[in-house]
């Protein structure tokens, strides 16, 4: 059966209705999952295997049968480990039906069907008894319910229910314990992802300062955790203010509570500074003695940095304090970790929570709307002084005393720059009510509510009356739109430019004037693992999972480029950056599709991905040196090789990759097709 899916085209702004398979959502979930990454996580797999062997042995040593409950079994890997370790029977719980079906096949293929029962239910729906899913309670509990924040996938409620209804008291648990760690730092770079900094503009009338509204300054920010590859953040980007603090632990072998709680640790700041950010990670101990440990610690806190395991399914966390606070070296403070059943957040207190009424058990949420409209990379982009200076310099070259500016970007400050730099009149278009309200607050805080006209409607619906009968002499955009997932989605600006053509005066300037699309073939040090087949995992055949992911990737949307913050993923270039398309915004969108093709000269290596960069005239391309450096605030799309890797012969110094790229002016569906090496 087929179903119709409505989908907004971020480039054209139109809604498209596409016919998809009825299991389309399932395929997307599988295609975008981290299953391959987890299976490639050698450290995780080995530690789980060691912990499972030890747990089964302890149960057997007591003269008991080893009955295992595996919650969130996925491929069934941990259950197969348990049976191999000597478990008498395993009950493998998997709520996601396509995954449960795959687990049944994988278990059968590996010859464990007589010892493993796959149950396609949520663990809270599993029953125990003569007519239940389990005949009796299990005495070994195995789970992998963790995310970067530890508890974000509902680990606490699942454990709480399992101990009450599914496992015996004092059961063995793998992992046995988890501990969350935190470290307080000062970081202007990371703080810029959460707050709006003042912007200073030198004008003919002196310096003007664009300030954030008081409501935005006081807002604690977005409630969700910021998960990143902390090992890729330069040590120069933050100052450590505290030692690594163990904040709280969870013993999974005993009854677990999902109730809200807070845990405080007193510490003395190592240096004076401004407390802004809490860096956090966790480790899990697979055995009661803590000898088998799997840690997410970054390199500076790792007991043996040379043994760091790369993984993308578990990273490290960045938490922003509600407000930055000054700290003095040696003056004792309390760092408080709060959590409910799914989320963690932090606060800094002068005394312990039981003595301080300022501790709030309710997690902070954004009440200024800016964090709902702008994501963290967008905050960083707006706060990037070098980027802002480029726009200021470009505006100075085109603005005249009689300029009438129309700014088209979501929640952009360009309209304020244009006004301060001397434009006679400035209009800004805000598509959504949320961005309209936010910009009104910012204009009001800067006493510009009567100077800049906000128009709340789609640009193609503009009328001469909206512009007070004036013709636009400068059409301005960053461009940035909240619907844009990939850089080329911001080509919506080109459609806007075409739609408002009738409102442009003779000789009107469009800024930016053009955009270009660049491509470069790279070899990722680690990121390839999220798409590479596993085949055999710790001695178990999981090719059924590989085939399942491959079939999911055959769907249309899964073949498209994926946005990745490439600064977090080290890679080296196998080719020079190559410009493959340009888009002239001075002219309306052409009626015919834009098309180009060619070849890229390759160096030795393994082509694991093809990052592409869409660039307006004021931004920069990646460096062409072998080790790639990327702009932090903009994700770059990655087009994966169709093999999962394209091997380039090591004894041939150069090879070629064919590419074809096209942009339909009305649908703008971009694709890059790799050819075989020549």
C-alpha positions as CSV (number, residue, x, y, z in Angstrom):
1,X,0.0,0.0,0.0
2,X,1.2,3.5,-0.7
3,X,0.6,6.7,1.3
4,X,0.9,10.4,0.5
5,X,3.4,12.4,2.5
6,X,3.1,16.2,2.6
7,X,6.6,17.8,2.7
8,X,7.7,21.4,2.6
9,X,10.4,22.0,0.0
10,X,12.8,24.3,2.0
11,X,14.2,25.7,-1.2
12,X,11.0,26.8,-2.9
13,X,8.8,27.2,0.1
14,X,6.1,25.1,-1.5
15,X,4.4,22.0,-0.1
16,X,4.9,18.8,-2.1
17,X,2.8,15.6,-1.9
18,X,4.9,12.5,-2.5
19,X,3.8,8.9,-2.8
20,X,5.7,6.7,-0.4
21,X,5.7,3.2,0.9
22,X,3.4,2.7,3.9
23,X,6.6,1.7,5.9
24,X,8.4,4.9,4.8
25,X,8.8,6.2,8.3
26,X,10.3,2.9,9.5
27,X,12.8,3.0,6.7
28,X,13.8,6.6,7.6
29,X,14.3,5.6,11.2
30,X,16.5,2.7,10.2
31,X,18.5,4.8,7.7
32,X,19.2,7.6,10.2
33,X,19.8,5.3,13.1
34,X,23.1,4.7,14.9
35,X,23.0,0.9,14.7
36,X,26.1,0.6,12.5
37,X,28.0,3.0,14.8
38,X,27.1,0.9,17.9
39,X,28.1,-2.3,16.2
40,X,31.5,-0.8,15.2
41,X,32.1,0.4,18.8
42,X,34.6,-2.2,19.7
43,X,35.2,-0.9,23.2
44,X,31.5,-0.9,24.0
45,X,31.0,-4.4,22.6
46,X,34.0,-5.9,24.4
47,X,33.1,-4.4,27.8
48,X,29.5,-5.6,27.5
49,X,30.8,-9.1,26.6
50,X,33.1,-9.1,29.6
51,X,30.4,-7.9,31.9
52,X,27.9,-10.4,30.7
53,X,30.3,-13.3,31.1
54,X,31.1,-12.2,34.7
55,X,27.3,-11.8,35.5
56,X,26.4,-15.2,34.2
57,X,29.3,-16.8,36.1
58,X,28.2,-15.2,39.4
59,X,24.7,-16.6,38.9
60,X,26.0,-20.0,38.0
61,X,28.3,-20.0,41.0
62,X,25.2,-19.6,43.2
63,X,23.8,-22.7,41.7
64,X,21.0,-20.9,39.8
65,X,19.8,-20.9,36.2
66,X,20.9,-17.8,34.4
67,X,17.7,-16.2,33.1
68,X,18.4,-13.0,31.1
69,X,16.1,-10.0,30.4
70,X,17.6,-7.9,27.6
71,X,15.7,-4.6,27.2
72,X,16.3,-2.8,23.9
73,X,17.9,-5.7,22.3
74,X,18.3,-4.2,18.8
75,X,20.1,-6.8,16.7
76,X,20.0,-9.3,19.6
77,X,23.8,-9.0,20.0
78,X,23.8,-8.8,23.8
79,X,21.4,-11.8,24.1
80,X,23.6,-13.9,21.8
81,X,26.6,-12.9,24.0
82,X,24.7,-14.0,27.1
83,X,23.8,-17.4,25.6
84,X,27.4,-17.9,24.5
85,X,28.5,-17.0,28.0
86,X,26.3,-19.8,29.4
87,X,22.9,-18.2,30.0
88,X,20.1,-20.8,30.1
89,X,17.6,-18.5,28.4
90,X,17.2,-14.9,27.2
91,X,14.1,-12.8,26.7
92,X,15.0,-10.0,24.3
93,X,12.7,-7.0,24.3
94,X,12.5,-4.7,21.3
95,X,9.7,-2.2,20.7
96,X,10.6,-1.2,17.2
97,X,9.0,-3.8,15.0
98,X,11.4,-3.8,12.0
99,X,14.3,-4.1,14.4
100,X,12.5,-6.9,16.3
101,X,11.9,-8.8,13.0
102,X,15.6,-8.4,12.1
103,X,16.6,-9.6,15.6
104,X,14.5,-12.8,15.1
105,X,16.3,-13.5,11.8
106,X,19.8,-12.7,13.2
107,X,19.2,-14.9,16.2
108,X,18.0,-17.7,14.0
109,X,20.9,-17.3,11.5
110,X,23.4,-17.6,14.4
111,X,21.7,-20.7,15.8
112,X,20.3,-19.3,19.0
113,X,16.5,-19.6,18.4
114,X,16.1,-22.3,21.0
115,X,17.7,-20.0,23.7
116,X,16.5,-16.5,22.8
117,X,12.9,-15.3,22.6
118,X,12.4,-11.9,20.9
119,X,9.4,-10.0,22.3
120,X,8.2,-7.1,20.2
121,X,6.8,-4.9,23.0
122,X,7.8,-1.9,25.1
123,X,9.3,-3.3,28.3
124,X,6.6,-1.7,30.4
125,X,4.0,-3.8,28.5
126,X,5.9,-7.1,29.1
127,X,4.0,-9.5,31.5
128,X,5.3,-12.3,33.8
129,X,3.5,-15.5,34.7
130,X,2.2,-18.8,33.3
131,X,0.4,-17.0,30.4
132,X,2.8,-14.1,30.2
133,X,5.8,-13.2,28.0
134,X,8.1,-14.4,30.7
135,X,7.3,-17.5,32.8
136,X,9.1,-16.0,35.8
137,X,11.3,-13.0,36.7
138,X,14.8,-12.9,35.3
139,X,17.9,-12.8,37.5
140,X,20.1,-11.0,35.0
141,X,19.2,-7.6,33.6
142,X,21.0,-6.5,30.5
143,X,20.2,-3.1,28.8
144,X,21.6,-0.6,26.4
145,X,19.1,2.2,26.9
146,X,21.6,5.1,27.1
147,X,22.1,8.2,25.0
148,X,24.7,11.0,25.3
149,X,22.9,12.4,28.4
150,X,22.6,8.9,29.9
151,X,18.9,9.1,30.7
152,X,17.5,10.8,27.6
153,X,16.1,7.6,26.1
154,X,14.0,6.8,29.2
155,X,16.5,4.6,31.0
156,X,15.2,5.5,34.5
157,X,11.5,4.7,33.9
158,X,12.5,1.5,32.1
159,X,14.7,0.4,34.9
160,X,12.2,1.4,37.5
161,X,9.5,-0.7,35.9
162,X,11.8,-3.7,35.3
163,X,12.8,-3.9,38.9
164,X,9.3,-3.7,40.1
165,X,7.8,-6.2,37.7
166,X,10.3,-8.1,35.6
167,X,13.4,-9.1,37.5
168,X,14.3,-10.6,40.9
169,X,15.4,-8.5,43.8
170,X,19.2,-8.1,43.9
171,X,19.5,-9.3,40.3
172,X,22.7,-9.1,38.4
173,X,22.8,-6.0,36.1
174,X,24.9,-5.3,33.1
175,X,25.9,-2.5,33.2
176,X,26.0,-2.5,37.0
177,X,26.4,1.2,37.6
178,X,26.7,4.5,35.8
179,X,28.3,7.7,37.0
180,X,27.8,11.2,35.6
181,X,30.7,13.6,35.8
182,X,30.9,17.4,35.3
183,X,33.5,20.1,34.9
184,X,32.8,23.8,35.1
185,X,34.4,26.0,32.4
186,X,34.5,29.5,31.0
187,X,34.1,29.5,27.2
188,X,33.2,32.5,25.1
189,X,33.0,30.2,22.1
190,X,30.4,27.9,23.7
191,X,28.6,30.7,25.5
192,X,28.1,32.3,22.1
193,X,25.9,29.3,21.2
194,X,23.4,30.3,23.9
195,X,23.4,34.1,24.4
196,X,23.2,37.0,22.0
197,X,26.2,39.3,22.4
198,X,26.2,43.0,21.8
199,X,27.2,44.0,18.3
200,X,29.3,47.2,17.9
201,X,28.9,49.1,14.6
202,X,31.1,52.1,13.6
203,X,29.0,54.6,11.7
204,X,29.3,58.2,10.4
205,X,27.5,59.2,13.6
206,X,29.8,57.4,15.9
207,X,29.6,53.9,17.4
208,X,26.2,52.2,17.7
209,X,25.7,49.1,19.8
210,X,23.0,46.5,19.1
211,X,22.0,45.0,22.4
212,X,19.8,42.0,23.2
213,X,16.5,42.5,25.0
214,X,16.6,42.1,28.8
215,X,14.2,39.1,28.4
216,X,16.7,37.4,26.2
217,X,19.6,38.1,28.5
218,X,17.7,36.6,31.5
219,X,16.4,33.6,29.5
220,X,18.1,30.3,30.6
221,X,18.1,29.0,27.0
222,X,16.9,25.9,25.2
223,X,16.2,23.0,27.6
224,X,17.7,20.3,25.4
225,X,21.3,19.2,25.9
226,X,24.0,20.2,23.5
227,X,25.8,17.0,22.5
228,X,29.1,17.3,20.7
229,X,32.4,15.6,20.0
230,X,34.2,17.4,22.9
231,X,37.6,16.0,21.8
232,X,37.4,18.2,18.8
233,X,36.9,21.5,20.8
234,X,40.2,23.3,20.9
235,X,41.6,23.6,24.5
236,X,42.2,27.3,23.6
237,X,38.4,27.7,23.4
238,X,37.7,27.2,27.1
239,X,39.3,27.7,30.5
240,X,38.8,25.0,33.1
241,X,37.4,26.4,36.4
242,X,37.0,23.2,38.4
243,X,38.3,19.6,38.8
244,X,36.3,16.8,37.3
245,X,33.4,16.3,39.7
246,X,31.5,13.0,40.1
247,X,27.9,14.3,40.3
248,X,25.7,11.3,40.8
249,X,25.6,7.5,40.3
250,X,22.8,5.0,39.5
251,X,23.1,1.4,40.7
252,X,21.2,-0.6,38.0
253,X,21.2,-3.8,40.1
254,X,18.8,-2.2,42.7
255,X,15.5,-0.5,42.5
256,X,15.8,2.7,40.4
257,X,13.7,5.8,40.8
258,X,12.7,8.1,37.9
259,X,11.6,10.8,40.3
260,X,13.2,14.3,40.0
261,X,16.3,14.8,42.1
262,X,19.3,17.0,42.6
263,X,22.9,16.2,43.6
264,X,25.4,18.8,44.7
265,X,29.2,18.8,44.9
266,X,31.2,21.4,46.7
267,X,34.4,22.5,45.0
268,X,36.9,25.4,45.0
269,X,37.5,27.1,41.6
270,X,41.0,26.4,40.3
271,X,41.2,29.9,38.8
272,X,39.1,33.0,38.9
273,X,36.8,33.6,35.9
274,X,33.2,33.6,34.7
275,X,31.3,30.3,35.1
276,X,29.3,29.8,31.9
277,X,29.3,26.2,30.8
278,X,29.2,22.7,32.3
279,X,30.9,20.0,30.4
280,X,29.5,16.6,31.3
281,X,30.0,12.9,30.4
282,X,29.4,9.5,32.0
283,X,30.9,6.1,32.4
284,X,29.4,2.7,33.0
285,X,30.8,-0.1,35.1
286,X,29.9,-3.5,33.9
287,X,30.6,-5.3,37.1
288,X,30.1,-4.6,40.9
289,X,33.8,-4.2,41.4
290,X,34.2,-1.5,38.7
291,X,37.0,-3.3,37.0
292,X,35.2,-3.4,33.6
293,X,34.6,0.2,32.7
294,X,33.4,2.0,29.5
295,X,33.9,5.7,29.7
296,X,32.9,8.7,27.6
297,X,35.6,11.0,29.2
298,X,37.3,13.5,26.8
299,X,41.0,13.1,26.3
300,X,42.1,15.5,29.1
301,X,40.0,13.5,31.7
302,X,40.7,10.0,30.3
303,X,42.9,7.7,32.3
304,X,44.6,6.5,29.1
305,X,44.0,8.9,26.2
306,X,45.7,6.6,23.8
307,X,42.8,4.1,24.3
308,X,40.1,6.7,23.4
309,X,37.3,5.0,21.5
310,X,35.6,7.1,18.8
311,X,31.8,6.8,18.9
312,X,29.0,9.0,17.6
313,X,26.1,7.4,19.4
314,X,27.5,8.5,22.8
315,X,29.3,11.8,22.9
316,X,29.8,14.4,25.6
317,X,27.4,17.1,26.8
318,X,27.5,20.8,27.0
319,X,25.1,22.5,29.5
320,X,24.7,26.2,29.7
321,X,24.2,27.8,33.2
322,X,21.1,30.0,33.3
323,X,23.4,33.0,33.8
324,X,27.1,33.4,33.8
325,X,28.5,34.0,37.2
326,X,31.9,35.3,38.5
327,X,33.9,32.8,40.5
328,X,37.0,33.4,42.6
329,X,39.9,31.0,42.9
330,X,39.7,29.1,46.2
331,X,36.2,30.4,47.2
332,X,34.0,27.4,47.7
333,X,30.9,26.9,45.6
334,X,28.4,24.1,44.9
335,X,27.7,22.7,41.5
336,X,24.2,21.1,41.4
337,X,23.1,18.5,38.9
338,X,19.3,18.3,38.6
339,X,17.4,15.6,36.7
340,X,13.9,14.4,36.1
341,X,13.0,11.2,34.3
342,X,14.6,12.2,30.9
343,X,16.7,15.4,31.3
344,X,19.7,16.7,33.2
345,X,20.5,20.4,33.9
346,X,22.9,22.3,36.1
347,X,23.0,25.3,38.4
348,X,25.8,26.9,40.4
349,X,25.0,27.7,44.1
350,X,26.9,29.3,47.0
351,X,25.7,26.8,49.5
352,X,24.4,23.2,49.3
353,X,20.8,22.8,48.0
354,X,19.2,22.0,51.4
355,X,20.4,25.4,52.7
356,X,19.6,27.3,49.5
357,X,16.1,28.3,48.4
358,X,17.3,29.2,44.9
359,X,17.4,25.6,43.8
360,X,14.6,25.0,41.3
361,X,13.5,21.4,40.7
362,X,11.7,22.3,37.4
363,X,14.0,22.3,34.4
364,X,14.6,25.6,32.7
365,X,12.9,26.4,29.4
366,X,13.2,29.2,26.9
367,X,10.7,32.1,27.6
368,X,12.3,34.7,25.2
369,X,11.5,32.7,22.0
370,X,14.9,33.4,20.6
371,X,16.1,29.8,21.4
372,X,13.0,28.4,19.7
373,X,13.7,30.3,16.5
374,X,17.6,30.2,16.5
375,X,19.4,26.9,17.1
376,X,22.8,26.9,18.8
377,X,24.9,27.1,15.5
378,X,22.7,30.0,14.5
379,X,23.5,31.9,17.8
380,X,27.2,31.2,17.2
381,X,26.8,32.5,13.6
382,X,25.2,35.7,14.7
383,X,27.8,36.2,17.4
384,X,30.7,35.7,15.0
385,X,32.3,39.1,14.9
386,X,34.4,38.3,11.8
387,X,31.3,37.3,9.9
388,X,29.4,40.4,11.0
389,X,32.3,42.6,9.9
390,X,32.2,41.1,6.4
391,X,28.5,42.1,6.1
392,X,29.2,45.6,7.4
393,X,32.0,46.1,4.9
394,X,29.8,44.8,2.1
395,X,26.9,47.1,3.1
396,X,29.2,50.1,3.2
397,X,30.0,49.6,-0.5
398,X,26.3,49.5,-1.6
399,X,24.4,51.7,0.8
400,X,23.4,55.3,-0.2
401,X,21.7,58.0,1.8
402,X,18.4,57.4,-0.2
403,X,18.6,53.5,-0.1
404,X,15.4,51.6,0.5
405,X,16.3,48.2,1.9
406,X,14.3,45.1,2.0
407,X,15.8,42.4,4.2
408,X,14.7,38.8,3.6
409,X,16.1,36.3,6.1
410,X,14.5,34.7,9.2
411,X,15.3,36.6,12.4
412,X,18.3,38.4,10.9
413,X,20.0,41.5,12.3
414,X,21.0,42.7,8.9
415,X,18.1,45.2,8.8
416,X,19.6,46.9,11.9
417,X,23.0,47.1,10.4
418,X,21.6,48.6,7.2
419,X,19.7,51.2,9.3
420,X,22.8,52.2,11.4
421,X,24.9,52.4,8.2
422,X,22.7,55.0,6.7
423,X,19.8,53.5,4.8
424,X,16.9,55.9,4.4
425,X,14.2,53.3,5.0
426,X,14.4,49.6,6.0
427,X,11.8,46.9,5.6
428,X,12.3,43.3,6.9
429,X,10.1,40.3,6.1
430,X,9.4,37.8,8.8
431,X,7.6,34.6,7.6
432,X,6.5,33.4,11.0
433,X,4.7,35.0,13.9
434,X,7.5,33.7,16.2
435,X,10.2,35.5,14.3
436,X,8.0,38.6,14.0
437,X,7.5,38.8,17.8
438,X,11.3,38.2,18.4
439,X,12.4,40.9,16.0
440,X,9.9,43.4,17.6
441,X,11.5,42.7,21.0
442,X,15.0,43.3,19.6
443,X,14.0,46.5,17.7
444,X,12.2,47.8,20.9
445,X,15.3,47.1,23.0
446,X,17.3,49.2,20.6
447,X,14.7,51.9,20.1
448,X,14.2,51.0,16.5
449,X,10.6,50.0,16.6
450,X,9.7,53.1,14.6
451,X,12.7,53.0,12.3
452,X,12.4,49.5,10.8
453,X,9.2,48.2,9.3
454,X,8.4,44.5,10.0
455,X,6.2,42.8,7.5
456,X,4.7,39.5,8.6
457,X,3.9,37.6,5.4
458,X,5.6,35.4,2.8
459,X,7.8,37.5,0.5
460,X,5.9,36.4,-2.7
461,X,2.7,37.9,-1.2
462,X,4.2,41.4,-0.8
463,X,2.2,44.3,-2.2
464,X,3.3,47.8,-3.1
465,X,1.2,48.9,0.0
466,X,3.5,46.8,2.2
467,X,6.4,48.8,1.0
468,X,4.5,52.1,1.2
469,X,4.6,52.5,-2.5
470,X,8.4,52.6,-2.7
471,X,10.7,50.7,-4.9
472,X,13.5,48.7,-3.3
473,X,17.0,49.7,-4.1
474,X,18.8,47.1,-2.0
475,X,17.5,43.5,-1.5
476,X,19.4,42.1,1.4
477,X,19.7,38.6,2.8
478,X,22.3,36.6,4.7
479,X,20.6,34.3,3.5
480,X,19.3,32.3,6.4
481,X,16.0,30.5,6.8
482,X,14.9,28.3,9.7
483,X,13.5,25.7,7.3
484,X,17.0,25.1,5.8
485,X,18.6,21.9,6.8
486,X,21.3,22.0,4.1
487,X,23.2,25.0,2.8
488,X,21.6,24.9,-0.6
489,X,18.2,25.1,0.9
490,X,19.0,28.8,1.5
491,X,18.7,29.2,-2.2
492,X,15.1,30.0,-1.2
493,X,16.6,33.5,-1.3
494,X,16.8,33.2,-5.1
495,X,13.1,32.3,-5.3
496,X,12.3,35.3,-3.1
497,X,14.4,37.6,-5.3
498,X,12.4,36.3,-8.3
499,X,9.1,36.8,-6.5
500,X,9.8,40.4,-5.4
501,X,11.3,41.4,-8.8
502,X,8.4,43.7,-9.5
503,X,9.2,45.7,-6.3
504,X,12.8,46.3,-7.3
505,X,13.7,49.7,-8.6
506,X,15.9,50.4,-11.6
507,X,19.5,49.5,-10.8
508,X,18.5,47.8,-7.6
509,X,21.4,45.9,-5.9
510,X,20.9,42.3,-4.7
511,X,23.2,41.2,-1.8
512,X,24.5,38.6,-1.8
513,X,24.9,38.8,-5.6
514,X,25.7,35.1,-6.1
515,X,26.3,31.8,-4.4
516,X,28.6,28.9,-5.4
517,X,28.5,25.2,-4.6
518,X,31.8,23.5,-3.9
519,X,32.7,19.9,-3.5
520,X,35.7,18.0,-2.1
521,X,36.3,14.3,-1.6
522,X,37.6,13.4,1.8
523,X,38.7,10.4,3.9
524,X,37.0,10.5,7.3
525,X,39.1,9.2,10.2
526,X,36.0,7.9,12.0
527,X,32.7,9.1,10.6
528,X,32.6,6.4,7.9
529,X,31.6,4.0,10.7
530,X,28.0,5.3,10.8
531,X,27.5,4.0,7.2
532,X,29.9,1.1,6.9
533,X,28.6,-2.5,7.0
534,X,29.6,-4.5,10.0
535,X,29.3,-8.1,8.8
536,X,30.7,-9.9,11.8
537,X,30.4,-8.4,15.3
538,X,32.3,-10.1,18.1
539,X,31.9,-13.4,16.3
540,X,28.2,-13.0,15.5
541,X,26.9,-12.7,11.9
542,X,24.9,-9.4,11.7
543,X,24.8,-9.1,7.9
544,X,21.0,-9.2,8.0
545,X,21.2,-5.8,9.8
546,X,23.6,-4.5,7.2
547,X,21.2,-5.5,4.4
548,X,18.3,-3.9,6.3
549,X,20.1,-0.6,6.5
550,X,21.1,-0.8,2.9
551,X,17.4,-1.4,1.8
552,X,16.4,1.6,4.0
553,X,19.0,3.8,2.3
554,X,17.6,2.9,-1.1
555,X,14.6,5.1,-0.4
556,X,14.7,8.5,-2.1
557,X,15.1,10.8,0.9
558,X,17.8,8.6,2.5
559,X,20.0,9.0,-0.5
560,X,20.1,12.8,-0.1
561,X,23.0,14.6,1.5
562,X,23.2,14.5,5.3
563,X,24.1,17.7,7.3
564,X,27.0,17.1,9.6
565,X,29.0,19.6,11.8
566,X,32.2,18.5,10.0
567,X,34.4,20.4,12.4
568,X,33.6,17.6,14.9
569,X,34.8,14.9,12.5
570,X,38.5,14.8,11.5
571,X,39.1,14.1,7.9
572,X,41.8,14.6,5.2
573,X,41.1,15.8,1.7
574,X,41.6,13.4,-1.2
575,X,41.0,16.2,-3.7
576,X,41.2,20.0,-4.0
577,X,38.0,21.9,-3.3
578,X,36.2,22.3,-6.6
579,X,33.5,24.8,-7.5
580,X,30.8,23.0,-9.4
581,X,27.9,25.4,-9.7
582,X,27.2,29.1,-9.3
583,X,23.9,30.8,-8.8
584,X,23.5,34.4,-10.0
585,X,21.1,36.2,-7.7
586,X,21.2,39.3,-9.8
587,X,19.0,37.6,-12.3
588,X,15.7,35.8,-11.6
589,X,15.6,32.0,-11.3
590,X,16.0,30.6,-14.8
591,X,13.3,28.5,-16.4
592,X,15.6,25.7,-17.3
593,X,17.4,23.3,-14.9
594,X,20.9,24.2,-13.9
595,X,23.3,21.4,-14.7
596,X,27.0,20.7,-14.6
597,X,29.3,17.7,-14.7
598,X,33.0,16.9,-14.6
599,X,35.7,15.0,-12.8
600,X,37.7,15.4,-9.6
601,X,41.3,14.4,-9.4
602,X,41.9,12.2,-6.4
603,X,44.9,11.5,-4.3
604,X,45.7,8.2,-2.6
605,X,43.3,7.1,0.1
606,X,39.8,5.8,0.7
607,X,36.9,8.0,-0.4
608,X,34.3,7.7,2.4
609,X,32.3,10.9,1.8
610,X,31.9,13.9,-0.4
611,X,31.3,17.1,1.6
612,X,29.7,19.9,-0.3
613,X,29.7,23.6,0.7
614,X,27.2,26.1,-0.5
615,X,28.8,29.6,-0.2
616,X,27.4,33.1,-0.5
617,X,29.9,35.7,-1.7
618,X,30.8,36.6,1.9
619,X,31.7,33.2,3.4
620,X,34.7,30.9,3.0
621,X,35.5,27.5,1.7
622,X,37.3,24.7,3.5
623,X,41.1,24.9,3.4
624,X,42.7,22.8,0.7
625,X,45.4,21.3,2.9
626,X,45.3,17.6,3.5
627,X,43.9,18.0,7.1
628,X,40.5,19.7,6.7
629,X,39.4,22.6,8.9
630,X,35.7,23.6,8.8
631,X,33.6,26.6,9.7
632,X,32.2,25.8,13.2
633,X,28.7,27.3,12.9
634,X,27.5,25.8,9.6
635,X,26.9,22.1,9.1
636,X,28.1,20.8,5.7
637,X,26.2,18.2,3.8
638,X,27.9,14.8,3.2
639,X,27.2,12.6,0.2
640,X,28.3,9.1,1.0
641,X,29.9,6.9,-1.6
642,X,27.5,4.4,-3.0
643,X,29.8,1.5,-2.1
644,X,30.1,2.3,1.3
645,X,33.6,3.2,0.5
646,X,35.3,3.8,-2.8
647,X,38.8,2.3,-2.7
648,X,41.6,4.2,-4.5
649,X,44.5,2.0,-5.3
650,X,47.4,2.9,-3.0
651,X,50.0,2.4,-5.8
652,X,48.4,4.8,-8.1
653,X,49.2,8.5,-7.3
654,X,46.0,9.9,-8.8
655,X,42.6,8.8,-9.9
656,X,39.4,10.5,-10.9
657,X,35.8,10.6,-9.7
658,X,33.1,11.6,-12.1
659,X,30.4,13.9,-10.7
660,X,27.0,15.2,-12.0
661,X,25.0,17.8,-10.2
662,X,21.8,19.5,-11.1
663,X,19.4,22.0,-9.7
664,X,15.8,22.1,-10.9
665,X,14.6,25.7,-10.5
666,X,11.2,24.5,-9.5
667,X,12.0,21.5,-7.4
668,X,15.7,21.9,-6.7
669,X,16.5,18.3,-6.0
670,X,20.3,18.1,-5.9
671,X,22.3,15.0,-6.3
672,X,25.8,14.0,-6.8
673,X,26.5,10.7,-8.6
674,X,30.0,9.1,-8.3
675,X,31.4,7.2,-11.1
676,X,34.1,4.5,-11.0
677,X,37.7,5.5,-10.6
678,X,39.6,6.0,-13.8
